Amino acid sequence: MSRSAHPAGPRHADVLPEGHYSAPAADLNALDEKVWSRTVTRDADGALTVGGIAVARLAEEFGTPAYFLDESDFRARCRAWADAFGPDADVFYAGKAFLSRAVVRWLKEEGLNLDVCSGGELTTALDAGMPAERIAFHGNNKTVAEIERAVEAGVGRIVLDSFQEIVRVAHIAQRHGVRQRVQIRVTVGVEAHTHEFIATAHEDQKFGIALADGQAAEAVRRALSLDGLELIGVHSHIGSQIFDMAGFEVSARRVVQLLAEIRDEHGVELPEIDLGGGLGIAYTSEDDPREPHEIAKALSDIVTRECEAAKLRTPRISVEPGRAIVGPTAFTLYEVGTIKPLEGLRTYVSVDGGMSDNIRTALYDAEYSVALVSRTSDAGPMLVRVVGKHCESGDIVVKDAFLPADLAPGDLIAVPATGAYCRSMASNYNHALRPPVVAVRDGEARVIVRRETEEDLLRLDVG
């Protein structure tokens, strides 16, 4: 059986049984541009550099483990998405992938909007200067306090996720004397080709209001009847780390059918449709993600075709890439601590981080690449499992990969494509200190999220 890797895990992929793996690359020193950020290269001494700075210097200045984010690449990806969709569509960066005040400023400068899903993300966005009208607020259980803050700030849209929330937002908006712009999130019955925990448009899950049994139509009726709400569109999100556009086609068809029903029943043509995000990135050389312009054309063609068939005006399209922007722009740098060969199986390479800085391998059985980056090597390939330092057998960073057989303690290795969800989902398991995020650009590096300290841990522990 051929192996078709899927970063969300083998549950939804065509893979060989456990214990099988791809053959080693012909050149272990080569860097596949699909999985590394755009300014990553090797210098004359064979060390990896990003933004013109060698990793040894970065490790000395900032320590390991650490996330290094290629600011030039991040900004370029923002521009690529904005250019691909053009002025007649909206691109909302999904802040859950990774958010900081520096990132918010970059988004603002590059012309992107921002999608937030918690009070903390909203506070970060506003504090960093993102105009409230360019913010969308998601979440399946927004608190009253979060809704109050969003309405008071004047966010551009709140995505309604339940019947209770329709009334809750309307009541708060009326109390503040405003009509809050809202969308209704619908679940369209599409199960994306991804891990079951990140497939979000089939009926049996917590997000949205189902199209089935007329629930979404009833939600629309209620939203249109409430003075505190201005219903501007329908929202659909089918999952994460998706490469196949077929799911979007089915989703768009069903959402457009709902828009046609709304027109026929209420005499209203809603002006917007949000198709969510979830577009995949390359975690390994076997992944083949689409470029933004391909995605934009495909989604635009799908919506236009379905609207023409339903005799509807084509609504303004919104999308919410998060991982697709920030994911490829960062790598995590580790120092090798111990090396433990298991004859006939593999070699365990322990690093100074682990599941506290990248939970995705343990949570989703996700796949990653890894490379020796402090030097090059002519040694043959060695099958390794890169593991962390936590007291947990599932503390795996890279399940199966090849590194040079002369790998030694003290070497620096890096895992690419860790810009999305790694720092966002990082923890203090075993009282680990969460790593810093360091932005690198044009020969300069600066901390945008500092490393935690033991004092930070003790400050929260009130005794």
N, C-alpha and C positions, 0 to 999 in steps of 0.2 A: 504494500500500500504506500502511495506517495504521501509525503508529510506536508500538510498545509497548516502552518503555524497560525495561531490566533492569540494575540496578546492577552485577551480576556481569559484565556485558559482553554484546556482541552474539551471542556464540557460541550462547547458549541463549535468545535472544529474537527476536521478530518485529520486525525493524528495516529501515529504509530503507538503501540502500547507503551506503558511506563517503562523507562529504561532505554528507550531508543532516542536517538538524537541525530542531528545533521552532522555531516562530515566536517572536519575542520576546514577553515578557509585556507586557500593556497598560500596566503601571506598573512601571518598573524599580526604583522605590524601595520597592515593596511587599515585605513579608516573609511568605512562606508559612509559616504556623504548623506545617505538617506537617514541615518540614525544619529549623526552628529550635527551640531549647529554649524552655521555657515562659515564662521571664522576659525574653526578648529583645524589645525594642521600639525605636522611634526616639524621641529626645527632641525638645524644641521646636526645636532647631537642626538636626534631621534626622540627627543621629549615632546610630548603633546603641548601645544600652545593654544590658547583661546584669546581672541582679541589682541594678539601679539605678545602675550605673557605666558611663560613656561609654567607648567604645573608645579615644578619644584619650588619656584618662587612663591606661587600662590599658597602652596602647602605650608611653607615656612612662615608666611605672613598671617595666614588666616586659620591654619590648622586643618586637621581632618577629624571626622568626616565634614564635608562642606558641600553645599550646592553652588555651582558656578553658572551664572546666567549670562548668556551672550546678548547684551542689550541691543547691539546692531541687528542681530538676527530677529529678536523679538519685534523691534520696530518695523523691520522689513516685512515680517509676516502680517503685522497689523495693516500696513499699506497694501499688501497683496490682497487681503480680504476686502478691504474698503474699495479698492480699484475694481476687483472682480465683480462686486455687486452693484457698484455705481451709486449715483446720487438718488436713484429712485427706489432704493432698498435700505434697510438698516442692519448693521452688524453690531450685535451686543456681545462683548467679551464676557464669557461665563466666569465670574470671579471665583467660583468654588475651586477651579483648577489650581490657581495660585493667585493670591491677592496681597498687595502691600501698597503703602502710600506711593512709593516710587512707580510701581506698575500703573496705578491709577493716573498719575501724571503723564506717563508715556501714552496711555490710551487716549487721554484728553488731547494731547499734542498731536497724535496721529489720526484723530477724527473718529475714533470708535466710541460706541456707547458701552454701558456696563450693566450686566445682569448680576444682581445680588440675591442671596437666599437666606439671610439672617440679619439680625440687628447689628451684629459685629461687622459684617461686610458692609452694611449700609453706612455705619459710622465711619469706617475706614474710607469709603468712597467720598463721603461729604467732607471729611476732614482734609482729604488730599485735594479738594477743589473740583471734583467732578460735578458739573451742573446737574441739579436734581432732575431736570426734565430729560436728561439723557440716561437716567437710571430706570431699570425695570426690577421689580421686587417679586421674587418667586418664593415658593415654600408650601409644603402641604399642611402646615399647622402654625401659621404666623400668630404670634401672641398679640393681644390687644395693644400692649406697649409698642411692639414693632410696627403695627399698622398705624398707630397714632403718630409715631415718628415719621413714617413714610408719607402720610397724608400732610402732616405739618410741613415737611421739607418740600413737598410738591413734586414727588417722583413722577416720572413720565407715564408709568403704567404699573399697575399691580395685577399680577396674574392670579386669578381666583381659582382655587383648587377644590372647593367643596361648597355645598349648599349653605352650610353655616357661615362660611367666609363671605359669601355674597351679601348676606344680611349684616354681618359684622362690619365689613368695609363700608357699606352704604350708610350704616348708622353713624360711624365715626366721621365719614365725609360730610354728612348732613350737619352734624354737630359743629363742624369747622366751617360750614357755609360754603363748601366747594362741591363740584362734581368731579369725582375721581375717575380718571381714565383707567379702564380695566380691560383685560382679556380673560377669556375662560379657557382653562386648560382641559382638553378632552383626551381621553384614552381611546385610541382608534382600533384596538384589537390587532395590532401588528406586533409580532414578537421578533425583534431585531436579532440578527446573527451575532450574538454576544453572550456574555455570561449572564445567567438568570438574574443575578443581583443588580445588573446594570441595564437590563432590558425593561423599559419603562412604559410601553404602550399596550401591553396585553392587559386584559381586564383584571387579573388576579394580582394586583399590586396597589401600593398606597397612593400613587399620584393621580390627580386629575378626576374628571367626571366622565363616566363611560358613555360612549355613543349608544351602546346597547339599551334597549327598552325605553328609549326616548329620554334618558336622563339628561344628556347634554342639551337637548332641545328645551327641556323644562328649565334648565339652568339659564339658558339664554332668555327665555320668557321672563323669568324672575328678575334678571339683571336689567332688562329693558324697562321693567315696570317701576324701578326704584329711582327716585329723584337724585339720590347721591351718587349715582354711577353713570358714567358715559362709556358704554360698551363699544370698543373700537375694533375688536377682532377676536379670533380664535387661535389658540395655541396648541401645538402638538409636539411632543418629544418622544421619539421611539426608542432611544437607548444611547449607549456610548460605545466608542471604539468600533465604528461601523465603516466598512469599506464598500459594501454593496448598496447601490442606489435604489434597488427594487423596493425596499421597505419604505423609502420616502415616496415612491410613486404611489403605492397603495395608500399610505397615510394621506398624501395630498388629495387623492381622489375622494376619500371619505370625508375629509374636512371640507372640500368644495361642495360635496353633496349636502353637508350640513348648512353651508352658506346659502345654497339654493333653497333649502327648506325654510331658512330664516326669512329670505326675501319673499317667498310665496306666502308665508303665514303672517309676517309682521310688516311687510312692505319696506324692509330695510336691507340695504346691501352693505354689510360691514366692510370697512375700508382696508383692514389689515389681516394678514395671516402670518403666524410665526411658526416656522417649521423646526424650531429648536436647534440643537447642535448634535454632538455625538460623532462627528467625522473622525475617522481613525488616523493614527500616525504610525510611523515605522519604529517599532521597538527592536526588530531584528532585520537582517538583510532579506528575509523572506517576505516581509510586508511590503505592500505596494500601494501607498495612499494616493489619492487624487489631489491634483493641484486646485487651489481656490477657484481659478477661472473655469475649470471643468465642472466643479461642484455648482458654481453660480449658474452656468449655462444649463446644466441638467435640471436644477430645481426650478429655474425660471421657465424652461420649456414644459416641465411637468405641470406647473400651476397654470400657465397660459393655456395649454391644451385642454385641461380639465375645465377651466372657466369658459372657454369657447364652447365646449360641449354642453355646458349647463346654461349658456347664454347669460353669463355674469361678467361684469367688469372685472378685469384682473386686479386683485387687491395688492397693496404694497406688501412686499415680502420682508420678513425679518428672519435672521439666523443668529445662532448663539455659539460660535466656536470658542472653546476654552482650551482644551487639550491640544487642538489643532494649531493654536497659536503658540502657547507657552511650552507645550510638551517637548518639542525638539530643541528648544533653545537652551537647555540646561543639562549638565551632567553632575553626578555625585562623585566626589573624589575621596578615596579611602586609602589607608595605609595597611599593607598586609602585616598581620601579626604572627599567626602560626600557620604551618602547612602540614597536613596530616594525610599521607598516602594510604589508601586502602587497596591492597593488592587485588587486582582483578575487577575492581569496581570503579573508583574514581579517587581524586585527591580533593580533600576538603581544605579550602583556603578561607581562613578566618580574617575578617577585617574589623576595623575599630568602630563600625556602625552596625546596621542591621535593620530588623523589623521596626525599630523606633523611628528610623528615617525613611524607610520604604516598606510599608505594610502590604503593598499590592501583591507581591508574590505569595505571601501567606494568605491573603484575603481572597484573591481572585485566581490564584495559580498563574499569575501573569508571567510572561517571558521577557527577558532583557538580554542585551548584549553586554560584553565587558571586554576591556583591553588593558594590557600593560602600558602605562603612559609615561613613566619616569625615564624610560629608555626603550630602545629597540632590542630585539633578540633574534639570533639565528638558530636557537634551540628548536627542537621538534615540538609538536603539539602535545599537550597534557590535558586530559579530560578533568574538569574541575567542577566542584559545586562551591560557589561563593556564599559563605554563611556569616552571620553576625556574631556578636559577643553576648547575646542575651541568653538567659536560662530558659530556653524554649527550643525543642527539637524542630519546630516549624520555622525557626528563625533563618530563613533562606532569602538571599538577595537575588542570586542568579542560579537557577536550578541545575542546568547543564550547559557548559560552554568549554571552549578550548583556550588555554593560555600557554605561553612558552614553558617548557619543562624546567628551565633554569630559574623560574620564579623564586624569589627569596623574601624572607621577612624584611620589612623596611621598604620594599618596592611600593610604588604608587600604582593603583589600578583605578579605572573610572568606569562607571556605568552611565551610558548616555540615555537621552530621552526621559529624564527624570524631572522635567520642569513642571509637569502636571500631577497633582494629587500627592506627591511625595511629601513636600513640606506642609501642604494643607492637611494631610492626614497623619502627620508625625505625632509621636507621643512621648511621654516620659516613662515608658515601661522600664522597670528596673531602676527607676530614677535616672534614666539617661538624660543627657542634656541635648535639647534639640539643636541641630546644626545651624550655622548661619547661611544666609543667602547673599552671595557676593555678585554684584553686577560688574561685568568686564566689558570695556569698550575702548578701542583705539589706544591700547597700551596702558590704560588706567583701570584700576579695580577699586571698588568701594563697597562696603557693607550696606545692604538695604534692609536686611533683617539680621540683627546681631545674634551671636551664639548665646544660648542660655548659660547661666552660671549656677553654681551651687547655692549662691545667695538668692537667686530667683526661686529655687525650689523651697528654701527655708522661709522665704518671705511669705509664701502662700500657706505654709504649715504653721498655724497659729498655736499649736501646742495644746 
